[in-house]
Amino acid sequence: MLNPLRSEAEAFRLLVYVVVVAAVVAGLVLLARAVF
Amino acid sequence: MEAASVTHGSHAGVHDEEHHGPPAAHRSSRVEPQLLGMLLFIISEVMVFGAFFTAYFFIRVVQGDEWPAAGTELPKLVAGVNTCILLSSSVTMHWALESAKSGNRFGLKAGIFTTFGLGLTFLFIQINEYVHIGFSPQDSAQGSVFYGLTGLHGAHVAVGLTLLAFTTIRSFRGHFSPEEHRGVEVPGIYWHFVDIMWIVVFLTVYIL
């Protein structure tokens, strides 16, 4: 299981996941705003 | 430090096998002190940021007010570029630690110095944004929350830069090796945490 407190490498991996999720959320919201 | 952990580990084993009472003062029977300290720190940080996000969502969801306040505009492009700068600094931080682990001293020094420079650039652009944004914290609730959230994050960047300054000096003095690099690893974890918080702040304040 990912534990970002255990090592820098795992914290970096969590950052990458957060960036990906944030990009998806931003994309969906902007798309919804453009459509509706 | 690692030797101390090993010593502590063996002590904990003896403790578990022979001792039948509560753990010694300032110790938990389940969690390592270093991990417990970091957990408590992160929990307190989540609560601090949570308080500011509560104010933000109260304005936007409960009150239904517009964001940002009428007649004001947030510099999304500048903030987006600044986000890229901060994310780049996490990549160079990761490179620095990987270099330290593999004994690449040039990579360590270049990586940590670049991380410090990128962090400083982020903070400079953030302050420059405050100067030119055209509203102040006392103008509206939106202004208060904007400065509160971004300022709280900026304060964390300033703390991170202090840690990185020490790490940079120590890197150039040759204090780190493939065996001993905790002084790079811990600031690295903190720096990534600051970046993660910025992604959340950037997404909610500037994009959504």
gemmi code that builds the backbone of each chain (N, CA, C; Angstrom):
import gemmi

chains = {
    "A": [
        ("MET", (0.846, -1.196, 0.000), (0.000, 0.000, 0.000), (0.882, 1.246, 0.000)),
        ("LEU", (0.448, 2.267, -0.744), (1.239, 3.495, -0.861), (1.232, 4.269, 0.459)),
        ("ASN", (2.420, 4.519, 1.003), (2.548, 5.311, 2.230), (3.512, 6.457, 1.960)),
        ("PRO", (2.994, 7.672, 1.668), (3.865, 8.786, 1.299), (4.773, 9.260, 2.424)),
        ("LEU", (4.525, 8.796, 3.655), (5.388, 9.203, 4.769), (6.604, 8.305, 4.900)),
        ("ARG", (6.570, 7.163, 4.189), (7.639, 6.182, 4.339), (8.907, 6.611, 3.618)),
        ("SER", (8.756, 7.154, 2.418), (9.933, 7.548, 1.654), (9.589, 8.652, 0.663)),
        ("GLU", (10.620, 9.315, 0.195), (10.438, 10.392, -0.780), (9.868, 9.843, -2.070)),
        ("ALA", (10.311, 8.638, -2.456), (9.849, 8.041, -3.712), (8.335, 7.820, -3.685)),
        ("GLU", (7.826, 7.373, -2.532), (6.375, 7.145, -2.427), (5.615, 8.461, -2.374)),
        ("ALA", (6.204, 9.479, -1.727), (5.574, 10.806, -1.710), (5.508, 11.369, -3.132)),
        ("PHE", (6.578, 11.153, -3.888), (6.615, 11.621, -5.289), (5.552, 10.901, -6.129)),
        ("ARG", (5.411, 9.594, -5.884), (4.396, 8.825, -6.615), (2.987, 9.344, -6.285)),
        ("LEU", (2.756, 9.662, -5.014), (1.449, 10.211, -4.627), (1.208, 11.546, -5.335)),
        ("LEU", (2.253, 12.356, -5.432), (2.131, 13.650, -6.128), (1.711, 13.438, -7.581)),
        ("VAL", (2.329, 12.456, -8.233), (1.973, 12.161, -9.632), (0.507, 11.747, -9.726)),
        ("TYR", (0.051, 10.888, -8.800), (-1.357, 10.468, -8.791), (-2.274, 11.678, -8.612)),
        ("VAL", (-1.912, 12.557, -7.670), (-2.753, 13.735, -7.391), (-2.823, 14.635, -8.627)),
        ("VAL", (-1.704, 14.800, -9.313), (-1.685, 15.632, -10.532), (-2.610, 15.037, -11.597)),
        ("VAL", (-2.541, 13.723, -11.754), (-3.382, 13.055, -12.763), (-4.868, 13.224, -12.408)),
        ("VAL", (-5.210, 12.969, -11.134), (-6.614, 13.092, -10.701), (-7.085, 14.539, -10.849)),
        ("ALA", (-6.239, 15.498, -10.472), (-6.611, 16.919, -10.579), (-6.838, 17.300, -12.042)),
        ("ALA", (-5.998, 16.782, -12.930), (-6.154, 17.093, -14.356), (-7.471, 16.530, -14.884)),
        ("VAL", (-7.812, 15.311, -14.452), (-9.076, 14.688, -14.892), (-10.269, 15.491, -14.373)),
        ("VAL", (-10.236, 15.856, -13.069), (-11.337, 16.626, -12.473), (-11.488, 17.970, -13.182)),
        ("ALA", (-10.364, 18.666, -13.392), (-10.407, 19.973, -14.069), (-10.961, 19.824, -15.485)),
        ("GLY", (-10.523, 18.778, -16.185), (-11.003, 18.549, -17.542), (-12.495, 18.302, -17.588)),
        ("LEU", (-12.994, 17.463, -16.671), (-14.428, 17.151, -16.631), (-15.268, 18.390, -16.307)),
        ("VAL", (-14.794, 19.170, -15.324), (-15.549, 20.374, -14.929), (-15.583, 21.384, -16.065)),
        ("LEU", (-14.449, 21.617, -16.706), (-14.398, 22.582, -17.805), (-15.243, 22.109, -18.991)),
        ("LEU", (-15.229, 20.786, -19.210), (-16.045, 20.219, -20.287), (-17.535, 20.388, -19.985)),
        ("ALA", (-17.903, 20.113, -18.728), (-19.311, 20.255, -18.321), (-19.770, 21.699, -18.450)),
        ("ARG", (-18.891, 22.627, -18.083), (-19.241, 24.046, -18.193), (-19.422, 24.463, -19.652)),
        ("ALA", (-18.608, 23.884, -20.514), (-18.697, 24.245, -21.925), (-19.966, 23.674, -22.564)),
        ("VAL", (-20.386, 22.482, -22.110), (-21.541, 21.813, -22.704), (-22.855, 22.381, -22.155)),
        ("PHE", (-22.930, 22.556, -20.804), (-24.214, 22.966, -20.184), (-24.290, 24.481, -19.961)),
    ],
    "B": [
        ("MET", (21.819, 7.801, 12.333), (20.358, 7.783, 12.497), (19.808, 6.389, 12.207)),
        ("GLU", (20.358, 5.804, 11.099), (19.899, 4.461, 10.758), (20.357, 3.461, 11.814)),
        ("ALA", (21.603, 3.707, 12.314), (22.104, 2.823, 13.354), (21.212, 2.917, 14.588)),
        ("ALA", (20.783, 4.166, 14.868), (19.909, 4.362, 16.021), (18.589, 3.618, 15.835)),
        ("SER", (18.091, 3.608, 14.596), (16.828, 2.918, 14.320), (16.982, 1.420, 14.532)),
        ("VAL", (18.142, 0.901, 14.085), (18.388, -0.528, 14.259), (18.432, -0.863, 15.743)),
        ("THR", (19.147, -0.005, 16.491), (19.240, -0.228, 17.933), (17.857, -0.195, 18.561)),
        ("HIS", (17.084, 0.797, 18.118), (15.739, 0.920, 18.665), (14.884, -0.287, 18.310)),
        ("GLY", (15.091, -0.767, 17.067), (14.319, -1.919, 16.615), (14.567, -3.139, 17.486)),
        ("SER", (15.838, -3.397, 17.785), (16.141, -4.550, 18.611), (15.616, -4.340, 20.033)),
        ("HIS", (15.687, -3.065, 20.488), (15.179, -2.754, 21.817), (13.664, -3.022, 21.883)),
        ("ALA", (12.969, -2.603, 20.785), (11.523, -2.804, 20.743), (11.187, -4.294, 20.796)),
        ("GLY", (12.028, -5.112, 20.127), (11.798, -6.551, 20.137), (11.895, -7.109, 21.542)),
        ("VAL", (12.943, -6.685, 22.272), (13.113, -7.120, 23.650), (11.941, -6.628, 24.483)),
        ("HIS", (11.566, -5.376, 24.188), (10.452, -4.754, 24.913), (9.179, -5.591, 24.769)),
        ("ASP", (8.916, -6.025, 23.522), (7.699, -6.787, 23.264), (7.719, -8.147, 23.956)),
        ("GLU", (8.917, -8.760, 23.980), (8.986, -10.121, 24.507), (8.974, -10.166, 26.030)),
        ("GLU", (9.644, -9.174, 26.680), (9.847, -9.286, 28.121), (8.952, -8.374, 28.946)),
        ("HIS", (8.615, -7.215, 28.374), (7.872, -6.240, 29.156), (6.367, -6.470, 29.027)),
        ("HIS", (5.651, -6.420, 30.148), (4.218, -6.678, 30.113), (3.419, -5.507, 30.663)),
        ("GLY", (3.844, -4.322, 30.459), (3.100, -3.152, 30.923), (2.887, -2.200, 29.776)),
        ("PRO", (2.452, -1.009, 30.094), (2.290, 0.000, 29.037), (3.657, 0.396, 28.490)),
        ("PRO", (3.704, 0.948, 27.275), (4.996, 1.369, 26.712), (5.618, 2.482, 27.537)),
        ("ALA", (6.916, 2.651, 27.373), (7.616, 3.702, 28.108), (7.067, 5.069, 27.723)),
        ("ALA", (7.365, 6.079, 28.536), (6.861, 7.432, 28.284), (7.285, 7.906, 26.906)),
        ("HIS", (6.416, 8.604, 26.239), (6.660, 9.189, 24.908), (6.818, 8.135, 23.818)),
        ("ARG", (6.393, 6.908, 24.079), (6.494, 5.871, 23.059), (5.132, 5.206, 22.868)),
        ("SER", (4.893, 4.756, 21.629), (3.690, 3.991, 21.351), (4.107, 2.542, 21.140)),
        ("SER", (3.246, 1.627, 21.511), (3.587, 0.215, 21.327), (3.417, -0.218, 19.877)),
        ("ARG", (2.753, 0.622, 19.045), (2.423, 0.207, 17.683), (3.135, 1.011, 16.605)),
        ("VAL", (3.389, 2.302, 16.837), (3.894, 3.167, 15.772), (5.274, 3.688, 16.136)),
        ("GLU", (6.183, 3.691, 15.147), (7.526, 4.239, 15.350), (7.421, 5.731, 15.673)),
        ("PRO", (8.247, 6.241, 16.589), (8.148, 7.661, 16.975), (8.272, 8.612, 15.784)),
        ("GLN", (9.204, 8.315, 14.855), (9.387, 9.212, 13.709), (8.132, 9.261, 12.852)),
        ("LEU", (7.535, 8.090, 12.627), (6.331, 8.020, 11.798), (5.153, 8.685, 12.512)),
        ("LEU", (5.069, 8.449, 13.833), (3.982, 9.048, 14.613), (4.087, 10.573, 14.572)),
        ("GLY", (5.312, 11.089, 14.714), (5.517, 12.536, 14.676), (5.092, 13.113, 13.339)),
        ("MET", (5.476, 12.450, 12.261), (5.126, 12.938, 10.922), (3.618, 12.835, 10.696)),
        ("LEU", (3.015, 11.744, 11.196), (1.562, 11.585, 11.055), (0.815, 12.710, 11.763)),
        ("LEU", (1.239, 13.014, 12.994), (0.577, 14.083, 13.760), (0.759, 15.420, 13.050)),
        ("PHE", (1.946, 15.627, 12.488), (2.218, 16.872, 11.772), (1.290, 16.995, 10.556)),
        ("ILE", (1.198, 15.909, 9.768), (0.361, 15.947, 8.563), (-1.111, 16.149, 8.940)),
        ("ILE", (-1.548, 15.462, 10.015), (-2.945, 15.610, 10.449), (-3.231, 17.061, 10.839)),
        ("SER", (-2.286, 17.682, 11.575), (-2.491, 19.077, 11.980), (-2.517, 19.987, 10.756)),
        ("GLU", (-1.690, 19.673, 9.753), (-1.656, 20.468, 8.528), (-2.978, 20.343, 7.765)),
        ("VAL", (-3.493, 19.112, 7.703), (-4.765, 18.889, 7.005), (-5.875, 19.697, 7.682)),
        ("MET", (-5.833, 19.768, 9.018), (-6.858, 20.523, 9.738), (-6.726, 22.024, 9.477)),
        ("VAL", (-5.481, 22.517, 9.419), (-5.271, 23.953, 9.158), (-5.785, 24.311, 7.765)),
        ("PHE", (-5.363, 23.545, 6.764), (-5.827, 23.808, 5.401), (-7.341, 23.580, 5.318)),
        ("GLY", (-7.822, 22.566, 6.058), (-9.248, 22.268, 6.047), (-10.082, 23.442, 6.535)),
        ("ALA", (-9.571, 24.164, 7.531), (-10.297, 25.326, 8.049), (-10.456, 26.379, 6.949)),
        ("PHE", (-9.400, 26.602, 6.195), (-9.462, 27.597, 5.115), (-10.360, 27.114, 3.975)),
        ("PHE", (-10.279, 25.823, 3.661), (-11.142, 25.282, 2.599), (-12.612, 25.322, 3.022)),
        ("THR", (-12.871, 25.170, 4.323), (-14.241, 25.278, 4.812), (-14.797, 26.669, 4.516)),
        ("ALA", (-13.986, 27.693, 4.778), (-14.410, 29.074, 4.489), (-14.664, 29.242, 2.991)),
        ("TYR", (-13.783, 28.651, 2.183), (-13.918, 28.738, 0.724), (-15.239, 28.104, 0.257)),
        ("PHE", (-15.496, 26.880, 0.718), (-16.707, 26.183, 0.280), (-17.963, 26.839, 0.867)),
        ("PHE", (-17.842, 27.459, 2.046), (-18.980, 28.166, 2.615), (-19.393, 29.313, 1.691)),
        ("ILE", (-18.408, 30.040, 1.204), (-18.695, 31.168, 0.303), (-19.336, 30.670, -0.994)),
        ("ARG", (-18.741, 29.638, -1.568), (-19.185, 29.206, -2.903), (-20.424, 28.320, -2.879)),
        ("VAL", (-20.504, 27.418, -1.903), (-21.598, 26.428, -1.901), (-22.752, 26.876, -1.004)),
        ("VAL", (-22.455, 27.233, 0.245), (-23.530, 27.598, 1.181), (-24.109, 28.959, 0.817)),
        ("GLN", (-23.235, 29.952, 0.652), (-23.699, 31.300, 0.319), (-24.103, 31.416, -1.150)),
        ("GLY", (-23.424, 30.644, -1.982), (-23.694, 30.715, -3.419), (-23.164, 31.983, -4.073)),
        ("ASP", (-22.164, 32.599, -3.436), (-21.578, 33.822, -4.003), (-20.700, 33.488, -5.198)),
        ("GLU", (-20.512, 34.489, -6.063), (-19.646, 34.252, -7.223), (-18.176, 34.227, -6.789)),
        ("TRP", (-17.384, 33.540, -7.595), (-15.944, 33.401, -7.305), (-15.154, 33.685, -8.580)),
        ("PRO", (-14.215, 34.603, -8.545), (-13.875, 35.536, -7.464), (-14.935, 36.616, -7.336)),
        ("ALA", (-14.722, 37.558, -6.421), (-15.717, 38.607, -6.177), (-15.946, 39.433, -7.439)),
        ("ALA", (-17.130, 40.024, -7.507), (-17.477, 40.827, -8.693), (-16.428, 41.920, -8.933)),
        ("GLY", (-16.054, 42.073, -10.189), (-15.092, 43.122, -10.540), (-13.647, 42.732, -10.354)),
        ("THR", (-13.415, 41.491, -9.934), (-12.019, 41.030, -9.777), (-11.775, 39.832, -10.684)),
        ("GLU", (-10.513, 39.595, -10.957), (-10.143, 38.476, -11.822), (-8.861, 37.842, -11.297)),
        ("LEU", (-8.803, 36.503, -11.395), (-7.598, 35.802, -10.941), (-6.708, 35.506, -12.148)),
        ("PRO", (-5.406, 35.730, -12.017), (-4.481, 35.489, -13.131), (-4.207, 33.993, -13.321)),
        ("LYS", (-5.109, 33.316, -14.034), (-5.016, 31.854, -14.183), (-3.762, 31.425, -14.931)),
        ("LEU", (-3.411, 32.189, -15.960), (-2.244, 31.804, -16.768), (-0.959, 31.872, -15.945)),
        ("VAL", (-0.803, 32.974, -15.220), (0.394, 33.131, -14.372), (0.441, 32.022, -13.326)),
        ("ALA", (-0.721, 31.752, -12.708), (-0.781, 30.695, -11.690), (-0.489, 29.326, -12.311)),
        ("GLY", (-0.950, 29.125, -13.559), (-0.678, 27.856, -14.242), (0.815, 27.667, -14.505)),
        ("VAL", (1.459, 28.730, -14.960), (2.909, 28.664, -15.184), (3.630, 28.415, -13.859)),
        ("ASN", (3.154, 29.109, -12.813), (3.752, 28.925, -11.488), (3.579, 27.491, -10.992)),
        ("THR", (2.436, 26.890, -11.318), (2.191, 25.488, -10.945), (3.208, 24.572, -11.637)),
        ("CYS", (3.455, 24.841, -12.916), (4.443, 24.043, -13.658), (5.832, 24.181, -13.027)),
        ("ILE", (6.150, 25.398, -12.579), (7.454, 25.630, -11.930), (7.560, 24.793, -10.657)),
        ("LEU", (6.481, 24.808, -9.855), (6.517, 24.059, -8.591), (6.576, 22.553, -8.843)),
        ("LEU", (5.823, 22.086, -9.852), (5.869, 20.650, -10.169), (7.253, 20.254, -10.672)),
        ("SER", (7.882, 21.138, -11.452), (9.245, 20.860, -11.924), (10.202, 20.719, -10.743)),
        ("SER", (9.961, 21.532, -9.707), (10.850, 21.463, -8.541), (10.729, 20.122, -7.825)),
        ("SER", (9.550, 19.502, -7.891), (9.411, 18.170, -7.290), (10.184, 17.127, -8.099)),
        ("VAL", (10.182, 17.309, -9.426), (10.931, 16.376, -10.280), (12.433, 16.492, -9.983)),
        ("THR", (12.929, 17.722, -9.854), (14.366, 17.896, -9.566), (14.708, 17.406, -8.157)),
        ("MET", (13.736, 17.530, -7.243), (13.953, 17.013, -5.879), (14.110, 15.489, -5.921)),
        ("HIS", (13.241, 14.851, -6.706), (13.304, 13.392, -6.847), (14.627, 12.990, -7.497)),
        ("TRP", (15.029, 13.756, -8.506), (16.311, 13.492, -9.189), (17.473, 13.620, -8.191)),
        ("ALA", (17.413, 14.651, -7.350), (18.487, 14.874, -6.370), (18.636, 13.678, -5.435)),
        ("LEU", (17.513, 13.167, -4.939), (17.596, 12.054, -3.998), (18.042, 10.772, -4.694)),
        ("GLU", (17.530, 10.539, -5.892), (17.965, 9.347, -6.636), (19.469, 9.419, -6.913)),
        ("SER", (19.954, 10.637, -7.203), (21.393, 10.819, -7.426), (22.171, 10.525, -6.153)),
        ("ALA", (21.652, 10.994, -5.013), (22.319, 10.734, -3.734), (22.392, 9.235, -3.465)),
        ("LYS", (21.312, 8.529, -3.785), (21.269, 7.086, -3.536), (22.252, 6.331, -4.416)),
        ("SER", (22.460, 6.863, -5.638), (23.354, 6.168, -6.566), (24.788, 6.709, -6.521)),
        ("GLY", (25.046, 7.647, -5.612), (26.403, 8.168, -5.468), (26.785, 9.204, -6.507)),
        ("ASN", (25.811, 9.737, -7.230), (26.054, 10.767, -8.240), (26.029, 12.138, -7.556)),
        ("ARG", (27.179, 12.629, -7.171), (27.235, 13.861, -6.381), (26.864, 15.084, -7.207)),
        ("PHE", (27.229, 15.062, -8.508), (26.850, 16.192, -9.368), (25.324, 16.282, -9.470)),
        ("GLY", (24.685, 15.125, -9.690), (23.228, 15.098, -9.795), (22.563, 15.590, -8.522)),
        ("LEU", (23.124, 15.184, -7.380), (22.575, 15.619, -6.096), (22.658, 17.136, -5.962)),
        ("LYS", (23.857, 17.672, -6.223), (24.048, 19.121, -6.051), (23.222, 19.912, -7.056)),
        ("ALA", (23.243, 19.477, -8.322), (22.475, 20.190, -9.354), (20.981, 20.097, -9.061)),
        ("GLY", (20.521, 18.909, -8.655), (19.098, 18.695, -8.391), (18.599, 19.530, -7.227)),
        ("ILE", (19.348, 19.526, -6.145), (18.876, 20.233, -4.939), (18.971, 21.745, -5.144)),
        ("PHE", (20.015, 22.193, -5.847), (20.161, 23.630, -6.113), (19.044, 24.118, -7.044)),
        ("THR", (18.733, 23.314, -8.065), (17.652, 23.679, -8.989), (16.316, 23.698, -8.261)),
        ("THR", (16.103, 22.723, -7.370), (14.860, 22.691, -6.595), (14.702, 23.971, -5.787)),
        ("PHE", (15.783, 24.370, -5.132), (15.750, 25.602, -4.333), (15.435, 26.808, -5.224)),
        ("GLY", (16.095, 26.873, -6.381), (15.880, 27.989, -7.299), (14.445, 28.047, -7.821)),
        ("LEU", (13.897, 26.882, -8.159), (12.516, 26.842, -8.660), (11.520, 27.229, -7.563)),
        ("GLY", (11.773, 26.769, -6.341), (10.909, 27.132, -5.212), (10.936, 28.625, -4.949)),
        ("LEU", (12.128, 29.194, -5.031), (12.280, 30.640, -4.827), (11.556, 31.415, -5.930)),
        ("THR", (11.657, 30.908, -7.161), (10.969, 31.549, -8.291), (9.457, 31.513, -8.082)),
        ("PHE", (8.953, 30.360, -7.618), (7.512, 30.232, -7.343), (7.066, 31.295, -6.343)),
        ("LEU", (7.824, 31.424, -5.251), (7.455, 32.375, -4.200), (7.527, 33.809, -4.719)),
        ("PHE", (8.526, 34.100, -5.517), (8.671, 35.447, -6.082), (7.479, 35.782, -6.986)),
        ("ILE", (7.097, 34.839, -7.832), (5.956, 35.072, -8.728), (4.664, 35.238, -7.922)),
        ("GLN", (4.535, 34.438, -6.847), (3.342, 34.538, -5.995), (3.241, 35.923, -5.360)),
        ("ILE", (4.358, 36.429, -4.856), (4.366, 37.765, -4.235), (4.079, 38.824, -5.299)),
        ("ASN", (4.660, 38.651, -6.482), (4.421, 39.582, -7.590), (2.939, 39.580, -7.982)),
        ("GLU", (2.316, 38.395, -7.893), (0.887, 38.280, -8.188), (0.061, 39.087, -7.176)),
        ("TYR", (0.448, 39.007, -5.906), (-0.244, 39.780, -4.863), (-0.166, 41.278, -5.164)),
        ("VAL", (1.000, 41.708, -5.624), (1.220, 43.141, -5.871), (0.306, 43.642, -6.984)),
        ("HIS", (0.111, 42.815, -8.021), (-0.616, 43.276, -9.203), (-2.061, 42.777, -9.303)),
        ("ILE", (-2.540, 42.028, -8.320), (-3.848, 41.374, -8.482), (-5.019, 42.350, -8.381)),
        ("GLY", (-4.843, 43.460, -7.687), (-5.883, 44.490, -7.700), (-6.921, 44.421, -6.604)),
        ("PHE", (-6.810, 43.489, -5.685), (-7.705, 43.482, -4.513), (-6.905, 43.026, -3.306)),
        ("SER", (-7.435, 43.365, -2.136), (-6.719, 43.029, -0.902), (-7.594, 42.138, -0.012)),
        ("PRO", (-7.052, 41.558, 1.049), (-7.833, 40.631, 1.879), (-9.071, 41.273, 2.502)),
        ("GLN", (-9.005, 42.571, 2.822), (-10.146, 43.200, 3.501), (-11.241, 43.659, 2.557)),
        ("ASP", (-11.037, 43.499, 1.252), (-12.044, 43.976, 0.290), (-13.310, 43.118, 0.274)),
        ("SER", (-13.161, 41.811, 0.438), (-14.316, 40.900, 0.370), (-13.972, 39.583, 1.048)),
        ("ALA", (-15.000, 38.763, 1.276), (-14.766, 37.428, 1.852), (-13.930, 36.589, 0.885)),
        ("GLN", (-14.217, 36.757, -0.408), (-13.456, 36.015, -1.418), (-11.976, 36.391, -1.360)),
        ("GLY", (-11.732, 37.698, -1.196), (-10.349, 38.166, -1.100), (-9.654, 37.599, 0.123)),
        ("SER", (-10.368, 37.569, 1.253), (-9.784, 37.029, 2.492), (-9.397, 35.566, 2.312)),
        ("VAL", (-10.306, 34.797, 1.700), (-10.043, 33.360, 1.523), (-8.930, 33.143, 0.505)),
        ("PHE", (-8.920, 33.944, -0.560), (-7.861, 33.811, -1.564), (-6.484, 34.037, -0.939)),
        ("TYR", (-6.352, 35.154, -0.209), (-5.053, 35.437, 0.419), (-4.752, 34.432, 1.526)),
        ("GLY", (-5.807, 33.986, 2.231), (-5.592, 33.011, 3.299), (-5.051, 31.699, 2.772)),
        ("LEU", (-5.692, 31.166, 1.747), (-5.272, 29.867, 1.192), (-3.907, 29.941, 0.512)),
        ("THR", (-3.753, 30.920, -0.379), (-2.483, 31.014, -1.108), (-1.347, 31.465, -0.176)),
        ("GLY", (-1.700, 32.329, 0.798), (-0.678, 32.782, 1.745), (-0.224, 31.667, 2.675)),
        ("LEU", (-1.191, 30.843, 3.115), (-0.843, 29.703, 3.974), (0.094, 28.756, 3.219)),
        ("HIS", (-0.236, 28.526, 1.958), (0.636, 27.669, 1.159), (1.995, 28.323, 0.959)),
        ("GLY", (1.993, 29.639, 0.692), (3.260, 30.360, 0.507), (4.150, 30.261, 1.744)),
        ("ALA", (3.522, 30.301, 2.922), (4.293, 30.172, 4.161), (4.955, 28.793, 4.228)),
        ("HIS", (4.234, 27.773, 3.755), (4.805, 26.416, 3.728), (5.965, 26.331, 2.741)),
        ("VAL", (5.832, 27.037, 1.615), (6.937, 27.065, 0.650), (8.153, 27.724, 1.290)),
        ("ALA", (7.923, 28.811, 2.039), (9.037, 29.504, 2.700), (9.741, 28.576, 3.693)),
        ("VAL", (8.958, 27.796, 4.437), (9.563, 26.825, 5.371), (10.352, 25.774, 4.590)),
        ("GLY", (9.752, 25.297, 3.482), (10.436, 24.311, 2.642), (11.735, 24.854, 2.075)),
        ("LEU", (11.736, 26.128, 1.700), (12.952, 26.734, 1.161), (14.044, 26.808, 2.229)),
        ("THR", (13.632, 27.036, 3.472), (14.611, 27.050, 4.566), (15.256, 25.669, 4.711)),
        ("LEU", (14.408, 24.629, 4.671), (14.940, 23.260, 4.747), (15.874, 22.986, 3.567)),
        ("LEU", (15.429, 23.416, 2.367), (16.224, 23.166, 1.160), (17.545, 23.924, 1.192)),
        ("ALA", (17.537, 25.112, 1.813), (18.783, 25.882, 1.903), (19.824, 25.092, 2.700)),
        ("PHE", (19.380, 24.521, 3.833), (20.295, 23.707, 4.648), (20.755, 22.477, 3.858)),
        ("THR", (19.801, 21.839, 3.161), (20.130, 20.628, 2.396), (21.117, 20.953, 1.278)),
        ("THR", (20.920, 22.119, 0.626), (21.821, 22.518, -0.457), (23.235, 22.726, 0.079)),
        ("ILE", (23.337, 23.441, 1.184), (24.670, 23.695, 1.778), (25.325, 22.364, 2.156)),
        ("ARG", (24.558, 21.489, 2.771), (25.114, 20.189, 3.181), (25.515, 19.346, 1.969)),
        ("SER", (24.726, 19.463, 0.877), (25.071, 18.706, -0.338), (26.420, 19.168, -0.895)),
        ("PHE", (26.625, 20.473, -0.932), (27.880, 21.015, -1.467), (29.052, 20.718, -0.535)),
        ("ARG", (28.770, 20.472, 0.738), (29.834, 20.121, 1.681), (30.083, 18.615, 1.714)),
        ("GLY", (29.309, 17.869, 0.929), (29.535, 16.426, 0.835), (29.047, 15.625, 2.017)),
        ("HIS", (27.960, 16.091, 2.648), (27.451, 15.402, 3.839), (26.639, 14.149, 3.527)),
        ("PHE", (26.239, 13.980, 2.248), (25.345, 12.867, 1.924), (26.043, 11.798, 1.093)),
        ("SER", (25.610, 10.576, 1.270), (26.201, 9.440, 0.552), (25.086, 8.450, 0.225)),
        ("PRO", (25.392, 7.405, -0.578), (24.351, 6.395, -0.855), (23.831, 5.731, 0.427)),
        ("GLU", (24.646, 5.690, 1.479), (24.212, 5.054, 2.734), (23.453, 6.026, 3.633)),
        ("GLU", (23.847, 7.297, 3.651), (23.251, 8.277, 4.566), (22.730, 9.478, 3.777)),
        ("HIS", (21.406, 9.538, 3.586), (20.822, 10.639, 2.828), (19.480, 11.064, 3.414)),
        ("ARG", (19.315, 10.821, 4.701), (18.051, 11.184, 5.345), (17.800, 12.694, 5.281)),
        ("GLY", (18.894, 13.463, 5.303), (18.775, 14.922, 5.230), (18.244, 15.422, 3.902)),
        ("VAL", (18.231, 14.552, 2.882), (17.604, 14.897, 1.596), (16.199, 14.306, 1.545)),
        ("GLU", (16.059, 13.111, 2.103), (14.780, 12.389, 2.024), (13.651, 13.115, 2.762)),
        ("VAL", (13.908, 13.565, 3.985), (12.847, 14.195, 4.786), (12.392, 15.532, 4.176)),
        ("PRO", (13.319, 16.443, 3.813), (12.854, 17.648, 3.107), (12.131, 17.314, 1.803)),
        ("GLY", (12.529, 16.213, 1.157), (11.869, 15.791, -0.081), (10.407, 15.429, 0.158)),
        ("ILE", (10.149, 14.666, 1.228), (8.769, 14.297, 1.558), (7.957, 15.559, 1.837)),
        ("TYR", (8.545, 16.478, 2.614), (7.844, 17.731, 2.936), (7.560, 18.524, 1.654)),
        ("TRP", (8.558, 18.587, 0.769), (8.407, 19.376, -0.463), (7.287, 18.816, -1.340)),
        ("HIS", (7.198, 17.496, -1.447), (6.129, 16.888, -2.242), (4.764, 17.155, -1.592)),
        ("PHE", (4.724, 17.136, -0.251), (3.476, 17.446, 0.452), (3.025, 18.873, 0.114)),
        ("VAL", (3.969, 19.827, 0.110), (3.665, 21.220, -0.228), (3.144, 21.307, -1.668)),
        ("ASP", (3.724, 20.528, -2.560), (3.275, 20.506, -3.956), (1.853, 19.943, -4.081)),
        ("ILE", (1.593, 18.876, -3.333), (0.255, 18.267, -3.373), (-0.777, 19.278, -2.891)),
        ("MET", (-0.456, 19.998, -1.813), (-1.390, 21.003, -1.298), (-1.614, 22.102, -2.328)),
        ("TRP", (-0.559, 22.458, -3.069), (-0.718, 23.506, -4.077), (-1.649, 23.049, -5.206)),
        ("ILE", (-1.538, 21.784, -5.592), (-2.411, 21.264, -6.653), (-3.876, 21.430, -6.232)),
        ("VAL", (-4.158, 21.101, -4.964), (-5.536, 21.221, -4.460), (-5.954, 22.694, -4.427)),
        ("VAL", (-5.049, 23.563, -3.933), (-5.355, 24.998, -3.860), (-5.557, 25.562, -5.269)),
        ("PHE", (-4.673, 25.231, -6.181), (-4.741, 25.745, -7.555), (-6.052, 25.301, -8.224)),
        ("LEU", (-6.380, 24.031, -8.030), (-7.586, 23.488, -8.652), (-8.837, 24.198, -8.130)),
        ("THR", (-8.941, 24.350, -6.823), (-10.161, 24.924, -6.247), (-10.224, 26.445, -6.417)),
        ("VAL", (-9.112, 27.124, -6.209), (-9.127, 28.598, -6.220), (-9.129, 29.157, -7.647)),
        ("TYR", (-8.303, 28.582, -8.533), (-8.125, 29.184, -9.857), (-8.959, 28.521, -10.965)),
        ("ILE", (-9.144, 27.209, -10.882), (-9.743, 26.481, -12.018), (-11.248, 26.268, -11.850)),
        ("LEU", (-11.646, 25.742, -10.690), (-13.060, 25.360, -10.538), (-13.975, 26.567, -10.317)),
    ],
}
model = gemmi.Model(1)
for chain_id, residues in chains.items():
    chain = gemmi.Chain(chain_id)
    for i, (resn, *xyz) in enumerate(residues, 1):
        res = gemmi.Residue()
        res.name, res.seqid = resn, gemmi.SeqId(i, " ")
        for name, pos in zip(("N", "CA", "C"), xyz):
            atom = gemmi.Atom()
            atom.name, atom.element = name, gemmi.Element(name[0])
            atom.pos, atom.b_iso = gemmi.Position(*pos), 0.0
            res.add_atom(atom)
        chain.add_residue(res)
    model.add_chain(chain)
structure = gemmi.Structure()
structure.add_model(model)
structure.setup_entities()
